[in-house]
């Protein structure tokens, strides 16, 4: 992992030397999987005999993220003082939502870290390969987390290690330690926090006086069961297809070889070839002996030599890529055609969800992920904002005072659904009160609630007759 590799060097050999007794509870297999997910997405250090030109993880993450936030809106409804403060925090959070969701889809987990400003909290997204998870509670929530941040300054690299620990009573403790090295390859030697102006006001250790009940960060975690080691660690949205993606990359490499060598290829018995070997005896090249061919010019129209030259499969390239993407869709359990079908015509919401199920449920799961993270982030802003003196002490209920709408153009066409409901009302299959309750999100289950809807939204019958 990026953090672990940054902490292993010629200076301090492991982060446990900076924090005695600390141990990463992520298994070795899980760490390898996390590294692999990020390599596949960013196409870093492609494996031997692999060509990552298809960039399938990027297609998966981009499609799901765009579908998730296509018509997303969030609004804070509260009093002037605290409401305006939280609205500014929400505005900053909206600017980071796509990045946070993408990093969570890649690594399985990500965290939204509030950074105090003059009149609001800004947000930093902490990715999974930049942290070491040191502890989880029985429910799987992270209770002990170590993260790193690097800054180039004064002819070297400063590395800040921040440890966040929450105890059983919900009290959060922060520990900050700064290190300096010349090349950044090693963690280096301890340095005072005042070495850099952005860290000068940080305390080496601080415990919040009020219980926060969490690490002081909002978690964005994929709702997938861990199939790597069965632990509580989150997994990438394309974790199940990682092996398939590696095979696809290998196939691409093989096809590259075919294009490189398929234009002209001479097949000859191996004993005719002159082999060149390196110092270890390994064959590095094969050549035809100089006297093997004799030139004949009997037919002036016959030029060159006759060789084996297979037809290059240009016509099958698009079909091959489509089949790749269909296989990925099947493994991930998402809607058939989401990745593999590209259409110029715009489709209605009903057509997009015509396969009834997988894709619809996938997006709804992502909605729930972001909604939980968003409400938790604003809850933290309310508590921390009061502690930092950025807002008043008015109460804030993230379930009631934050309204989130996912729109009606991607998965759910509200206008069309309203038309269908009105057809049911006209046919006498549904009471008008229930239809209005659906339209305006009103309670309707008791007779008193339905009577309230009739008084507020339904005109008396005699008024209707006069109007007619």
Legacy VTK file of the C-alpha trace (Angstrom):
# vtk DataFile Version 3.0
C-alpha trace
ASCII
DATASET POLYDATA
POINTS 468 float
0.000 0.000 0.000
1.154 3.549 -0.657
1.338 4.442 3.014
3.154 1.276 3.985
5.714 1.674 1.218
6.224 5.300 2.235
6.931 4.236 5.787
9.460 1.570 4.882
12.826 3.122 4.228
16.330 3.702 5.389
15.296 5.910 8.313
12.366 4.811 10.420
11.741 1.264 9.232
8.049 0.945 10.091
5.222 3.150 11.374
5.136 1.034 14.543
8.370 2.793 15.518
6.513 6.104 15.333
3.509 4.634 17.168
4.724 1.751 19.353
2.297 -1.150 19.456
0.400 -0.079 16.338
-0.308 -2.877 13.862
-2.163 -2.837 10.569
-5.092 -5.244 10.933
-5.522 -5.544 7.150
-4.483 -8.997 5.982
-1.642 -9.467 3.481
-4.097 -10.787 0.885
-6.316 -7.747 1.329
-3.368 -5.378 0.970
-2.386 -7.088 -2.300
-5.963 -6.791 -3.559
-6.129 -3.058 -2.720
-2.851 -2.426 -4.528
-4.157 -4.377 -7.523
-7.448 -2.423 -7.695
-5.634 0.905 -7.785
-3.101 -0.360 -10.340
-5.903 -1.569 -12.596
-7.707 1.760 -12.388
-4.709 4.027 -12.902
-2.958 1.570 -15.266
0.194 1.807 -13.168
2.894 -0.835 -13.504
0.964 -3.085 -15.872
1.729 -6.731 -15.228
3.975 -8.778 -17.503
2.375 -9.585 -20.844
-0.544 -7.217 -20.180
-1.864 -4.200 -22.085
-4.303 -2.082 -20.053
-5.532 -0.046 -23.031
-9.171 -1.087 -22.488
-9.255 0.693 -19.070
-12.327 -1.292 -18.020
-12.219 -0.223 -14.329
-12.442 3.403 -15.478
-15.515 2.580 -17.569
-17.223 0.799 -14.648
-16.538 3.570 -12.122
-17.388 6.395 -14.536
-20.698 4.865 -15.622
-21.865 4.168 -12.072
-20.775 7.554 -10.756
-22.505 9.458 -13.563
-25.717 7.478 -13.130
-25.608 8.033 -9.375
-25.252 11.831 -9.465
-26.957 12.665 -12.774
-29.721 14.723 -11.129
-28.585 14.855 -7.518
-29.542 17.836 -5.345
-29.070 18.488 -1.637
-30.481 21.321 0.446
-30.097 22.251 4.121
-33.227 23.601 5.802
-32.479 25.186 9.180
-32.352 28.553 10.917
-30.287 31.457 9.597
-27.158 31.037 11.744
-26.386 27.346 11.767
-28.356 26.690 8.592
-26.215 29.106 6.573
-23.035 27.564 7.993
-24.122 24.012 7.183
-25.301 25.093 3.733
-21.771 26.353 3.026
-20.337 23.054 4.299
-22.768 21.155 2.062
-21.730 23.289 -0.915
-18.096 22.320 -0.363
-19.109 18.694 0.155
-20.999 18.654 -3.145
-17.794 19.697 -4.877
-16.036 16.576 -3.552
-18.828 14.015 -3.902
-17.752 12.616 -7.285
-14.133 12.222 -6.234
-15.134 10.595 -2.942
-17.489 8.116 -4.589
-14.973 7.235 -7.298
-12.197 6.575 -4.771
-14.578 4.495 -2.647
-15.579 2.457 -5.720
-11.909 1.860 -6.542
-10.616 0.958 -3.092
-13.792 -0.182 -1.354
-13.596 2.576 1.257
-12.778 6.285 1.444
-13.170 8.964 4.102
-14.349 12.587 4.006
-12.122 14.569 6.333
-13.372 18.030 7.424
-10.790 20.811 7.307
-11.799 23.994 9.209
-11.874 27.267 7.287
-12.937 30.820 8.064
-16.709 30.289 7.852
-17.114 26.644 6.827
-15.494 23.235 6.672
-13.678 22.175 3.536
-13.223 18.523 2.679
-10.249 16.307 1.975
-10.846 12.834 0.535
-8.683 10.129 2.121
-8.218 7.101 -0.157
-7.885 3.531 1.027
-4.334 2.947 -0.203
-3.081 5.942 1.809
-4.120 4.653 5.241
-3.386 1.823 7.626
-6.407 0.490 9.516
-5.235 -0.257 13.027
-8.530 -1.276 14.593
-12.225 -2.003 13.981
-15.137 -2.564 16.333
-17.306 -5.733 16.193
-19.607 -4.096 13.626
-16.676 -3.425 11.282
-16.440 0.335 11.799
-12.908 1.684 11.855
-11.906 2.835 15.346
-8.170 3.364 14.819
-6.752 4.827 11.607
-3.312 6.045 10.526
-3.011 8.318 7.497
-0.102 10.100 5.862
0.382 13.378 4.025
3.547 14.457 2.226
4.815 17.973 1.482
7.916 18.935 -0.504
9.735 21.812 1.217
13.174 22.940 2.393
14.979 20.711 -0.081
13.322 17.508 1.080
10.022 15.822 1.861
7.987 16.181 5.042
5.639 13.326 5.982
2.863 13.960 8.484
1.488 10.885 10.231
-1.956 11.404 11.751
-3.476 8.777 13.986
-7.168 8.900 14.928
-8.477 6.703 17.740
-11.991 6.586 19.185
-12.584 4.808 22.496
-15.646 2.882 23.658
-17.169 6.051 25.129
-16.937 7.794 21.739
-14.100 10.205 22.591
-11.757 10.913 19.675
-7.998 11.317 20.190
-5.699 12.732 17.513
-1.927 12.187 17.383
0.275 14.059 14.907
3.940 13.353 14.152
6.073 14.971 11.457
9.166 13.476 9.779
11.679 14.847 7.292
13.817 13.114 4.698
15.965 14.345 1.815
14.558 12.125 -0.922
11.131 11.087 0.349
11.966 7.409 -0.094
12.224 6.968 3.664
10.084 8.308 6.465
13.171 10.059 7.769
13.877 11.742 11.074
11.377 13.333 13.493
10.754 17.052 12.941
8.766 19.599 14.992
5.233 20.331 13.752
6.194 24.009 13.516
8.558 23.136 10.631
5.706 23.840 8.203
3.183 26.664 8.657
0.152 24.467 7.880
1.034 22.192 10.795
2.201 24.830 13.266
-1.156 24.946 15.097
-1.539 21.170 15.332
-1.190 19.537 18.722
0.958 16.463 19.098
-1.948 14.843 20.946
-5.476 16.087 21.519
-8.715 14.532 22.792
-12.005 16.206 21.923
-13.940 17.174 25.067
-17.264 15.971 23.626
-17.832 12.419 22.383
-18.067 12.273 18.592
-18.733 8.555 18.360
-16.524 8.209 15.286
-13.108 9.092 13.841
-14.205 12.640 13.010
-14.474 11.653 9.347
-17.432 10.450 7.293
-16.937 6.996 5.804
-17.898 6.216 2.210
-17.985 2.437 1.975
-19.155 0.107 -0.778
-22.026 -2.197 0.311
-20.382 -5.349 -1.032
-19.486 -8.484 0.901
-15.739 -8.962 1.166
-14.818 -11.870 -1.106
-11.050 -11.417 -0.703
-10.580 -12.583 2.870
-14.061 -12.282 4.400
-12.966 -9.460 6.722
-14.761 -6.171 7.422
-12.617 -4.327 4.858
-14.582 -2.851 1.968
-14.000 -4.142 -1.555
-13.899 -2.411 -4.931
-17.000 -2.387 -7.131
-14.994 -4.333 -9.717
-13.265 -6.648 -7.234
-15.144 -9.716 -8.509
-14.008 -8.966 -12.066
-10.342 -8.252 -11.250
-9.165 -11.642 -12.532
-11.268 -11.275 -15.677
-9.824 -7.804 -16.289
-6.285 -9.205 -16.008
-7.200 -11.860 -18.575
-8.623 -9.192 -20.865
-5.413 -7.174 -20.536
-3.419 -10.310 -21.393
-5.589 -10.930 -24.457
-4.961 -7.367 -25.560
-1.233 -7.959 -25.240
-1.519 -11.105 -27.353
-3.437 -9.226 -30.031
-0.746 -6.542 -30.024
1.762 -9.269 -30.740
-0.390 -10.534 -33.595
-0.500 -7.087 -35.151
3.210 -6.596 -34.653
4.166 -9.923 -36.212
1.153 -11.070 -38.210
1.791 -8.850 -41.233
4.607 -11.124 -42.363
5.790 -14.312 -40.767
8.110 -17.008 -42.171
7.676 -20.485 -40.732
10.860 -22.551 -40.830
12.208 -25.624 -39.117
14.009 -24.720 -35.920
17.218 -26.474 -37.056
17.538 -23.956 -39.910
17.720 -20.993 -37.552
20.948 -19.544 -36.273
20.522 -18.826 -32.567
22.225 -16.078 -30.595
22.560 -16.569 -26.851
23.446 -14.273 -23.966
26.018 -14.968 -21.236
23.594 -17.177 -19.321
22.891 -19.321 -22.383
19.359 -17.953 -22.938
18.316 -17.584 -26.601
17.876 -13.885 -27.359
17.344 -14.003 -31.148
16.969 -16.342 -34.091
18.294 -15.578 -37.593
18.278 -17.332 -40.964
21.716 -18.304 -42.306
22.994 -15.972 -45.036
23.265 -18.711 -47.712
19.810 -20.166 -47.170
18.080 -18.333 -50.059
18.881 -18.327 -53.778
17.387 -15.523 -55.895
15.546 -16.329 -59.163
14.218 -13.722 -61.619
12.369 -16.006 -64.046
9.021 -14.199 -63.576
9.449 -10.407 -63.345
5.884 -9.990 -62.016
6.585 -12.155 -58.998
8.220 -9.940 -56.412
9.184 -10.830 -52.852
8.703 -14.125 -51.085
5.699 -16.265 -50.223
5.076 -16.277 -46.477
2.394 -17.144 -43.962
0.414 -13.937 -43.379
-2.810 -14.335 -41.348
-5.625 -11.866 -41.902
-5.637 -9.192 -39.238
-8.952 -9.180 -37.404
-10.009 -5.543 -37.696
-13.661 -6.444 -38.186
-13.817 -8.338 -34.874
-12.263 -5.661 -32.674
-15.523 -3.916 -31.738
-17.309 -7.238 -31.183
-14.425 -8.450 -29.022
-14.535 -5.365 -26.830
-18.316 -5.660 -26.507
-17.939 -9.266 -25.384
-15.298 -8.229 -22.840
-17.652 -5.667 -21.336
-20.586 -8.085 -21.324
-18.499 -10.565 -19.358
-17.618 -7.847 -16.840
-21.302 -6.910 -16.542
-22.206 -10.533 -15.837
-19.515 -10.958 -13.173
-20.373 -7.673 -11.420
-24.125 -8.277 -11.623
-24.955 -4.935 -13.235
-27.420 -4.197 -16.006
-26.629 -5.841 -19.338
-25.711 -3.139 -21.826
-24.632 -0.521 -19.272
-21.006 -0.892 -20.362
-21.301 -2.828 -23.606
-23.969 -0.855 -25.480
-23.343 2.672 -26.695
-26.412 4.393 -28.113
-26.671 7.850 -29.600
-30.403 8.132 -28.934
-31.523 9.285 -25.498
-33.532 6.700 -23.605
-36.306 7.240 -21.106
-35.940 6.311 -17.461
-38.249 3.322 -17.948
-36.146 2.073 -20.871
-32.934 2.428 -18.883
-34.362 0.254 -16.104
-36.162 -2.096 -18.454
-34.165 -5.090 -17.208
-35.852 -4.581 -13.820
-33.369 -5.200 -11.128
-29.602 -5.399 -11.168
-28.680 -1.943 -12.441
-31.540 -0.287 -10.586
-30.503 -1.939 -7.324
-26.837 -1.116 -7.933
-27.556 2.605 -8.258
-29.930 2.596 -5.309
-27.206 0.976 -3.203
-24.827 3.773 -4.200
-27.459 6.361 -3.338
-27.708 4.909 0.157
-23.912 4.930 0.496
-23.638 8.621 -0.339
-26.712 9.611 1.658
-25.283 8.034 4.812
-21.913 9.687 4.229
-23.482 13.084 3.478
-25.669 13.098 6.589
-22.791 11.915 8.780
-20.532 14.619 7.326
-23.036 17.366 8.143
-23.594 15.929 11.617
-19.860 16.257 12.215
-19.922 19.804 10.864
-22.630 20.712 13.362
-20.712 19.279 16.311
-17.219 20.392 15.263
-18.476 23.773 14.041
-19.734 24.564 17.510
-16.452 23.388 19.047
-14.457 25.618 16.644
-16.833 28.557 17.135
-17.926 28.548 13.491
-21.662 28.271 14.198
-24.240 28.600 16.915
-25.627 25.887 19.099
-28.952 25.286 17.342
-29.875 21.661 17.043
-29.377 19.896 13.711
-31.101 16.659 12.735
-29.388 15.272 9.603
-32.419 13.101 8.832
-34.888 16.009 8.843
-32.844 19.133 8.097
-31.009 17.761 5.044
-33.166 17.080 1.975
-31.573 14.957 -0.774
-33.203 14.452 -4.164
-31.912 12.064 -6.825
-34.001 13.512 -9.672
-36.324 11.815 -12.113
-34.400 11.398 -15.336
-32.046 8.471 -14.807
-33.720 5.685 -12.924
-37.116 7.063 -12.055
-39.403 9.281 -14.155
-41.637 10.994 -11.590
-43.843 12.679 -14.221
-44.558 9.404 -15.949
-45.210 7.677 -12.628
-47.669 10.460 -11.682
-49.506 9.939 -14.964
-49.830 6.219 -14.234
-51.126 6.957 -10.730
-53.733 9.363 -12.107
-54.905 6.673 -14.512
-55.480 4.413 -11.503
-57.403 7.196 -9.745
-59.554 7.737 -12.837
-60.285 4.027 -13.049
-61.342 3.967 -9.397
-58.450 1.708 -8.370
-56.810 4.266 -6.054
-58.163 6.940 -3.720
-57.240 10.541 -4.658
-56.034 11.166 -1.091
-53.385 8.452 -1.431
-52.291 9.832 -4.811
-51.852 13.318 -3.326
-49.985 11.852 -0.355
-47.549 10.235 -2.803
-47.221 13.472 -4.798
-46.408 15.668 -1.801
-44.840 13.066 0.488
-47.589 13.269 3.128
-48.733 10.725 5.719
-52.052 9.062 4.806
-52.476 5.819 6.729
-54.937 7.080 9.385
-58.391 8.582 8.727
-57.274 11.837 10.337
-54.305 12.138 7.964
-56.470 11.482 4.918
-59.005 14.061 6.118
-56.205 16.597 6.460
-55.220 15.927 2.815
-58.827 16.431 1.694
-59.095 19.766 3.496
-55.766 21.109 2.194
-55.611 19.764 -1.358
-59.077 18.628 -2.496
-61.753 21.286 -3.287
-65.330 20.664 -2.109
-67.672 19.024 -4.630
-70.040 22.020 -4.772
-67.083 24.274 -5.672
-66.199 21.893 -8.477
-69.784 22.096 -9.812
-69.719 25.930 -9.803
-66.438 25.863 -11.657
-67.904 23.571 -14.268
LINES 1 469
468 0 1 2 3 4 5 6 7 8 9 10 11 12 13 14 15 16 17 18 19 20 21 22 23 24 25 26 27 28 29 30 31 32 33 34 35 36 37 38 39 40 41 42 43 44 45 46 47 48 49 50 51 52 53 54 55 56 57 58 59 60 61 62 63 64 65 66 67 68 69 70 71 72 73 74 75 76 77 78 79 80 81 82 83 84 85 86 87 88 89 90 91 92 93 94 95 96 97 98 99 100 101 102 103 104 105 106 107 108 109 110 111 112 113 114 115 116 117 118 119 120 121 122 123 124 125 126 127 128 129 130 131 132 133 134 135 136 137 138 139 140 141 142 143 144 145 146 147 148 149 150 151 152 153 154 155 156 157 158 159 160 161 162 163 164 165 166 167 168 169 170 171 172 173 174 175 176 177 178 179 180 181 182 183 184 185 186 187 188 189 190 191 192 193 194 195 196 197 198 199 200 201 202 203 204 205 206 207 208 209 210 211 212 213 214 215 216 217 218 219 220 221 222 223 224 225 226 227 228 229 230 231 232 233 234 235 236 237 238 239 240 241 242 243 244 245 246 247 248 249 250 251 252 253 254 255 256 257 258 259 260 261 262 263 264 265 266 267 268 269 270 271 272 273 274 275 276 277 278 279 280 281 282 283 284 285 286 287 288 289 290 291 292 293 294 295 296 297 298 299 300 301 302 303 304 305 306 307 308 309 310 311 312 313 314 315 316 317 318 319 320 321 322 323 324 325 326 327 328 329 330 331 332 333 334 335 336 337 338 339 340 341 342 343 344 345 346 347 348 349 350 351 352 353 354 355 356 357 358 359 360 361 362 363 364 365 366 367 368 369 370 371 372 373 374 375 376 377 378 379 380 381 382 383 384 385 386 387 388 389 390 391 392 393 394 395 396 397 398 399 400 401 402 403 404 405 406 407 408 409 410 411 412 413 414 415 416 417 418 419 420 421 422 423 424 425 426 427 428 429 430 431 432 433 434 435 436 437 438 439 440 441 442 443 444 445 446 447 448 449 450 451 452 453 454 455 456 457 458 459 460 461 462 463 464 465 466 467
